[in-house]
Amino acid sequence: MKSQTNELFFQLIALLLALIVVHAVFVTVVRPNAETTIRHHAEMAAAGEDYVVPRSFFIVIKDLEQESCFILMFWALAIMGYKTRSALREQKMFATALLNSPPDSQKVLPEEAPQLGHPMQSLTDQERSLLLPRALQTALTRFQVTQSVQSATDAVNTVCSNENDRLDSELSMIRYITWAIPSIGFIGTVRGIGAALGQAHEAMQGNIAGVTSSLGVAFNSTFIALLISMVVMFFMHQLQLVQERLVLDTHDYCENRLIRFLKAK
């Protein structure tokens, strides 16, 4: 419960920081540079000079939709960084001596199960809550109570399966963000096309500056949103891979370091 509260607090702080930092960068750097570039082009066009309009990075990302996409991207990356750190902390338990492993020729009887897991008694409460110690302790307890190797195996499978479901469900916020980013881009597209249609009468009179500017908003917002969505999806799949490997490695550890040594009476 405490870890969930800490994670929620971290997510809120990460969202607030992403909002402040990204908005500050857009207000102080992106939009002033974009306005300067647009004003320069307008002056050259008014003077009748020949010039090639460059595709300025600041103009492409200057609108509100792109700013929102960047905020969501950094928020998602912060959440994934937090979860990756948690997974790496879980993986460190594989290098910790958690069991008194007997020789290969010796089998462990149910009454000897507590002695096998004696090293786990020195763990802190936070370490005991990690996946590997929980799986081992649950298997040892089930074996001691039921005196059945199959019950211990089922206990490991249940703990790993529940952990896999939990990790997958905790990715729901990241999945929502990856859906929201291109959706915001499409909102920008609709807004830009709507603004362009509202200025159609100016284009018919020969002034196409407003229409082209609105169409730029439409296409740029979708372009940036799709690029950002691809980046977030890549890191999300990498995180999911790390979490799935953690569960599989835990299952293999329990099978190789514990289950194969157990023997029912």
TORKOL-4160 file (C-alpha; in steps of 0.2 Angstrom, whole numbers, padded with zeros to 4 digits, m for minus):
265
<pt num="1" X="0000" Y="0000" Z="0000"/>
<pt num="2" X="0014" Y="0012" Z="0004"/>
<pt num="3" X="0023" Y="0008" Z="m0012"/>
<pt num="4" X="0007" Y="0012" Z="m0022"/>
<pt num="5" X="0005" Y="0028" Z="m0013"/>
<pt num="6" X="0023" Y="0033" Z="m0016"/>
<pt num="7" X="0021" Y="0029" Z="m0035"/>
<pt num="8" X="0005" Y="0039" Z="m0036"/>
<pt num="9" X="0014" Y="0054" Z="m0028"/>
<pt num="10" X="0029" Y="0052" Z="m0040"/>
<pt num="11" X="0017" Y="0052" Z="m0055"/>
<pt num="12" X="0008" Y="0068" Z="m0049"/>
<pt num="13" X="0025" Y="0077" Z="m0046"/>
<pt num="14" X="0032" Y="0070" Z="m0063"/>
<pt num="15" X="0016" Y="0077" Z="m0072"/>
<pt num="16" X="0018" Y="0094" Z="m0063"/>
<pt num="17" X="0037" Y="0095" Z="m0067"/>
<pt num="18" X="0034" Y="0090" Z="m0085"/>
<pt num="19" X="0020" Y="0103" Z="m0087"/>
<pt num="20" X="0031" Y="0117" Z="m0079"/>
<pt num="21" X="0047" Y="0113" Z="m0089"/>
<pt num="22" X="0039" Y="0110" Z="m0106"/>
<pt num="23" X="0028" Y="0126" Z="m0105"/>
<pt num="24" X="0043" Y="0136" Z="m0099"/>
<pt num="25" X="0053" Y="0130" Z="m0114"/>
<pt num="26" X="0039" Y="0134" Z="m0126"/>
<pt num="27" X="0036" Y="0151" Z="m0119"/>
<pt num="28" X="0054" Y="0157" Z="m0119"/>
<pt num="29" X="0062" Y="0148" Z="m0133"/>
<pt num="30" X="0050" Y="0139" Z="m0146"/>
<pt num="31" X="0036" Y="0152" Z="m0149"/>
<pt num="32" X="0047" Y="0167" Z="m0149"/>
<pt num="33" X="0059" Y="0159" Z="m0162"/>
<pt num="34" X="0044" Y="0153" Z="m0172"/>
<pt num="35" X="0036" Y="0170" Z="m0172"/>
<pt num="36" X="0053" Y="0178" Z="m0177"/>
<pt num="37" X="0054" Y="0166" Z="m0192"/>
<pt num="38" X="0036" Y="0169" Z="m0197"/>
<pt num="39" X="0038" Y="0188" Z="m0196"/>
<pt num="40" X="0054" Y="0187" Z="m0207"/>
<pt num="41" X="0045" Y="0177" Z="m0220"/>
<pt num="42" X="0031" Y="0189" Z="m0220"/>
<pt num="43" X="0042" Y="0204" Z="m0223"/>
<pt num="44" X="0051" Y="0195" Z="m0237"/>
<pt num="45" X="0035" Y="0191" Z="m0245"/>
<pt num="46" X="0028" Y="0208" Z="m0243"/>
<pt num="47" X="0044" Y="0215" Z="m0251"/>
<pt num="48" X="0042" Y="0203" Z="m0266"/>
<pt num="49" X="0059" Y="0195" Z="m0263"/>
<pt num="50" X="0062" Y="0177" Z="m0269"/>
<pt num="51" X="0066" Y="0165" Z="m0255"/>
<pt num="52" X="0064" Y="0147" Z="m0251"/>
<pt num="53" X="0053" Y="0144" Z="m0235"/>
<pt num="54" X="0063" Y="0133" Z="m0224"/>
<pt num="55" X="0054" Y="0120" Z="m0213"/>
<pt num="56" X="0058" Y="0127" Z="m0196"/>
<pt num="57" X="0058" Y="0115" Z="m0181"/>
<pt num="58" X="0051" Y="0129" Z="m0170"/>
<pt num="59" X="0037" Y="0132" Z="m0182"/>
<pt num="60" X="0033" Y="0113" Z="m0183"/>
<pt num="61" X="0031" Y="0111" Z="m0164"/>
<pt num="62" X="0025" Y="0129" Z="m0159"/>
<pt num="63" X="0006" Y="0125" Z="m0157"/>
<pt num="64" X="m0003" Y="0119" Z="m0141"/>
<pt num="65" X="m0006" Y="0102" Z="m0147"/>
<pt num="66" X="0012" Y="0098" Z="m0149"/>
<pt num="67" X="0016" Y="0106" Z="m0132"/>
<pt num="68" X="0003" Y="0094" Z="m0124"/>
<pt num="69" X="0011" Y="0079" Z="m0133"/>
<pt num="70" X="0028" Y="0084" Z="m0126"/>
<pt num="71" X="0021" Y="0085" Z="m0109"/>
<pt num="72" X="0013" Y="0068" Z="m0110"/>
<pt num="73" X="0029" Y="0061" Z="m0117"/>
<pt num="74" X="0040" Y="0066" Z="m0103"/>
<pt num="75" X="0027" Y="0061" Z="m0090"/>
<pt num="76" X="0026" Y="0044" Z="m0098"/>
<pt num="77" X="0045" Y="0042" Z="m0098"/>
<pt num="78" X="0046" Y="0047" Z="m0080"/>
<pt num="79" X="0033" Y="0034" Z="m0075"/>
<pt num="80" X="0042" Y="0021" Z="m0086"/>
<pt num="81" X="0059" Y="0026" Z="m0078"/>
<pt num="82" X="0051" Y="0023" Z="m0060"/>
<pt num="83" X="0045" Y="0006" Z="m0065"/>
<pt num="84" X="0061" Y="0001" Z="m0073"/>
<pt num="85" X="0070" Y="0006" Z="m0057"/>
<pt num="86" X="0058" Y="m0005" Z="m0047"/>
<pt num="87" X="0061" Y="m0020" Z="m0059"/>
<pt num="88" X="0080" Y="m0018" Z="m0058"/>
<pt num="89" X="0079" Y="m0017" Z="m0039"/>
<pt num="90" X="0069" Y="m0034" Z="m0040"/>
<pt num="91" X="0082" Y="m0041" Z="m0051"/>
<pt num="92" X="0096" Y="m0038" Z="m0038"/>
<pt num="93" X="0088" Y="m0051" Z="m0027"/>
<pt num="94" X="0094" Y="m0065" Z="m0038"/>
<pt num="95" X="0112" Y="m0061" Z="m0033"/>
<pt num="96" X="0106" Y="m0062" Z="m0014"/>
<pt num="97" X="0108" Y="m0078" Z="m0004"/>
<pt num="98" X="0090" Y="m0082" Z="0000"/>
<pt num="99" X="0091" Y="m0101" Z="0003"/>
<pt num="100" X="0102" Y="m0113" Z="0012"/>
<pt num="101" X="0103" Y="m0124" Z="m0004"/>
<pt num="102" X="0107" Y="m0142" Z="0001"/>
<pt num="103" X="0119" Y="m0153" Z="m0010"/>
<pt num="104" X="0111" Y="m0160" Z="m0026"/>
<pt num="105" X="0110" Y="m0178" Z="m0018"/>
<pt num="106" X="0100" Y="m0172" Z="m0003"/>
<pt num="107" X="0081" Y="m0169" Z="m0003"/>
<pt num="108" X="0072" Y="m0157" Z="0009"/>
<pt num="109" X="0058" Y="m0164" Z="0019"/>
<pt num="110" X="0043" Y="m0153" Z="0025"/>
<pt num="111" X="0049" Y="m0151" Z="0042"/>
<pt num="112" X="0066" Y="m0145" Z="0035"/>
<pt num="113" X="0058" Y="m0131" Z="0025"/>
<pt num="114" X="0059" Y="m0117" Z="0038"/>
<pt num="115" X="0078" Y="m0120" Z="0039"/>
<pt num="116" X="0080" Y="m0120" Z="0020"/>
<pt num="117" X="0073" Y="m0102" Z="0020"/>
<pt num="118" X="0082" Y="m0096" Z="0035"/>
<pt num="119" X="0092" Y="m0083" Z="0026"/>
<pt num="120" X="0076" Y="m0073" Z="0021"/>
<pt num="121" X="0073" Y="m0069" Z="0039"/>
<pt num="122" X="0087" Y="m0056" Z="0039"/>
<pt num="123" X="0078" Y="m0047" Z="0025"/>
<pt num="124" X="0070" Y="m0030" Z="0028"/>
<pt num="125" X="0051" Y="m0028" Z="0026"/>
<pt num="126" X="0053" Y="m0019" Z="0009"/>
<pt num="127" X="0064" Y="m0033" Z="0003"/>
<pt num="128" X="0052" Y="m0047" Z="0008"/>
<pt num="129" X="0039" Y="m0038" Z="m0002"/>
<pt num="130" X="0048" Y="m0041" Z="m0018"/>
<pt num="131" X="0043" Y="m0054" Z="m0030"/>
<pt num="132" X="0057" Y="m0067" Z="m0028"/>
<pt num="133" X="0057" Y="m0068" Z="m0008"/>
<pt num="134" X="0037" Y="m0069" Z="m0009"/>
<pt num="135" X="0038" Y="m0083" Z="m0021"/>
<pt num="136" X="0050" Y="m0093" Z="m0011"/>
<pt num="137" X="0042" Y="m0090" Z="0006"/>
<pt num="138" X="0025" Y="m0094" Z="m0001"/>
<pt num="139" X="0032" Y="m0111" Z="m0009"/>
<pt num="140" X="0041" Y="m0115" Z="0007"/>
<pt num="141" X="0025" Y="m0112" Z="0018"/>
<pt num="142" X="0014" Y="m0122" Z="0006"/>
<pt num="143" X="0026" Y="m0136" Z="0006"/>
<pt num="144" X="0027" Y="m0137" Z="0025"/>
<pt num="145" X="0008" Y="m0136" Z="0027"/>
<pt num="146" X="0003" Y="m0148" Z="0013"/>
<pt num="147" X="0018" Y="m0159" Z="0012"/>
<pt num="148" X="0016" Y="m0159" Z="m0006"/>
<pt num="149" X="0028" Y="m0154" Z="m0019"/>
<pt num="150" X="0014" Y="m0151" Z="m0032"/>
<pt num="151" X="0006" Y="m0138" Z="m0020"/>
<pt num="152" X="0023" Y="m0129" Z="m0018"/>
<pt num="153" X="0024" Y="m0128" Z="m0037"/>
<pt num="154" X="0007" Y="m0122" Z="m0039"/>
<pt num="155" X="0010" Y="m0109" Z="m0026"/>
<pt num="156" X="0025" Y="m0102" Z="m0036"/>
<pt num="157" X="0015" Y="m0102" Z="m0052"/>
<pt num="158" X="0001" Y="m0093" Z="m0044"/>
<pt num="159" X="0012" Y="m0079" Z="m0036"/>
<pt num="160" X="0021" Y="m0077" Z="m0053"/>
<pt num="161" X="0005" Y="m0077" Z="m0063"/>
<pt num="162" X="m0003" Y="m0064" Z="m0051"/>
<pt num="163" X="0013" Y="m0053" Z="m0052"/>
<pt num="164" X="0013" Y="m0054" Z="m0071"/>
<pt num="165" X="m0006" Y="m0048" Z="m0070"/>
<pt num="166" X="m0002" Y="m0034" Z="m0058"/>
<pt num="167" X="0013" Y="m0027" Z="m0068"/>
<pt num="168" X="0002" Y="m0028" Z="m0084"/>
<pt num="169" X="m0012" Y="m0019" Z="m0076"/>
<pt num="170" X="0000" Y="m0005" Z="m0069"/>
<pt num="171" X="0004" Y="m0001" Z="m0087"/>
<pt num="172" X="m0013" Y="0005" Z="m0091"/>
<pt num="173" X="m0009" Y="0023" Z="m0088"/>
<pt num="174" X="0006" Y="0022" Z="m0100"/>
<pt num="175" X="m0006" Y="0014" Z="m0113"/>
<pt num="176" X="m0018" Y="0028" Z="m0110"/>
<pt num="177" X="m0005" Y="0041" Z="m0113"/>
<pt num="178" X="0001" Y="0032" Z="m0129"/>
<pt num="179" X="m0017" Y="0033" Z="m0135"/>
<pt num="180" X="m0020" Y="0051" Z="m0130"/>
<pt num="181" X="m0004" Y="0057" Z="m0139"/>
<pt num="182" X="m0010" Y="0053" Z="m0157"/>
<pt num="183" X="m0028" Y="0058" Z="m0152"/>
<pt num="184" X="m0022" Y="0076" Z="m0147"/>
<pt num="185" X="m0013" Y="0076" Z="m0164"/>
<pt num="186" X="m0029" Y="0072" Z="m0173"/>
<pt num="187" X="m0038" Y="0086" Z="m0163"/>
<pt num="188" X="m0025" Y="0098" Z="m0169"/>
<pt num="189" X="m0028" Y="0092" Z="m0187"/>
<pt num="190" X="m0047" Y="0095" Z="m0185"/>
<pt num="191" X="m0044" Y="0112" Z="m0177"/>
<pt num="192" X="m0032" Y="0117" Z="m0191"/>
<pt num="193" X="m0043" Y="0111" Z="m0205"/>
<pt num="194" X="m0058" Y="0119" Z="m0197"/>
<pt num="195" X="m0048" Y="0136" Z="m0196"/>
<pt num="196" X="m0043" Y="0134" Z="m0214"/>
<pt num="197" X="m0061" Y="0131" Z="m0220"/>
<pt num="198" X="m0066" Y="0147" Z="m0210"/>
<pt num="199" X="m0053" Y="0157" Z="m0220"/>
<pt num="200" X="m0058" Y="0150" Z="m0237"/>
<pt num="201" X="m0066" Y="0167" Z="m0243"/>
<pt num="202" X="m0049" Y="0175" Z="m0240"/>
<pt num="203" X="m0040" Y="0162" Z="m0251"/>
<pt num="204" X="m0053" Y="0165" Z="m0265"/>
<pt num="205" X="m0048" Y="0184" Z="m0264"/>
<pt num="206" X="m0030" Y="0179" Z="m0267"/>
<pt num="207" X="m0024" Y="0179" Z="m0249"/>
<pt num="208" X="m0019" Y="0161" Z="m0244"/>
<pt num="209" X="m0008" Y="0165" Z="m0230"/>
<pt num="210" X="m0021" Y="0161" Z="m0217"/>
<pt num="211" X="m0026" Y="0145" Z="m0225"/>
<pt num="212" X="m0008" Y="0139" Z="m0227"/>
<pt num="213" X="m0005" Y="0143" Z="m0209"/>
<pt num="214" X="m0020" Y="0134" Z="m0203"/>
<pt num="215" X="m0016" Y="0119" Z="m0213"/>
<pt num="216" X="0002" Y="0119" Z="m0206"/>
<pt num="217" X="m0006" Y="0118" Z="m0189"/>
<pt num="218" X="m0016" Y="0103" Z="m0195"/>
<pt num="219" X="m0002" Y="0093" Z="m0202"/>
<pt num="220" X="0012" Y="0098" Z="m0190"/>
<pt num="221" X="0001" Y="0092" Z="m0175"/>
<pt num="222" X="m0002" Y="0075" Z="m0182"/>
<pt num="223" X="0016" Y="0073" Z="m0188"/>
<pt num="224" X="0024" Y="0077" Z="m0171"/>
<pt num="225" X="0010" Y="0067" Z="m0161"/>
<pt num="226" X="0014" Y="0051" Z="m0172"/>
<pt num="227" X="0033" Y="0053" Z="m0169"/>
<pt num="228" X="0031" Y="0055" Z="m0151"/>
<pt num="229" X="0019" Y="0041" Z="m0150"/>
<pt num="230" X="0032" Y="0029" Z="m0158"/>
<pt num="231" X="0045" Y="0034" Z="m0146"/>
<pt num="232" X="0034" Y="0031" Z="m0131"/>
<pt num="233" X="0028" Y="0014" Z="m0138"/>
<pt num="234" X="0046" Y="0009" Z="m0140"/>
<pt num="235" X="0051" Y="0012" Z="m0122"/>
<pt num="236" X="0034" Y="0005" Z="m0116"/>
<pt num="237" X="0038" Y="m0012" Z="m0125"/>
<pt num="238" X="0056" Y="m0012" Z="m0118"/>
<pt num="239" X="0049" Y="m0009" Z="m0100"/>
<pt num="240" X="0036" Y="m0023" Z="m0103"/>
<pt num="241" X="0050" Y="m0035" Z="m0109"/>
<pt num="242" X="0060" Y="m0031" Z="m0093"/>
<pt num="243" X="0045" Y="m0035" Z="m0082"/>
<pt num="244" X="0041" Y="m0051" Z="m0091"/>
<pt num="245" X="0059" Y="m0057" Z="m0090"/>
<pt num="246" X="0058" Y="m0053" Z="m0071"/>
<pt num="247" X="0043" Y="m0065" Z="m0069"/>
<pt num="248" X="0051" Y="m0079" Z="m0079"/>
<pt num="249" X="0067" Y="m0078" Z="m0071"/>
<pt num="250" X="0059" Y="m0079" Z="m0054"/>
<pt num="251" X="0049" Y="m0094" Z="m0059"/>
<pt num="252" X="0065" Y="m0102" Z="m0066"/>
<pt num="253" X="0074" Y="m0098" Z="m0050"/>
<pt num="254" X="0061" Y="m0106" Z="m0039"/>
<pt num="255" X="0061" Y="m0122" Z="m0050"/>
<pt num="256" X="0080" Y="m0124" Z="m0050"/>
<pt num="257" X="0085" Y="m0118" Z="m0032"/>
<pt num="258" X="0070" Y="m0124" Z="m0022"/>
<pt num="259" X="0057" Y="m0135" Z="m0030"/>
<pt num="260" X="0069" Y="m0148" Z="m0037"/>
<pt num="261" X="0076" Y="m0151" Z="m0019"/>
<pt num="262" X="0059" Y="m0154" Z="m0011"/>
<pt num="263" X="0053" Y="m0171" Z="m0006"/>
<pt num="264" X="0036" Y="m0176" Z="0001"/>
<pt num="265" X="0035" Y="m0190" Z="0014"/>
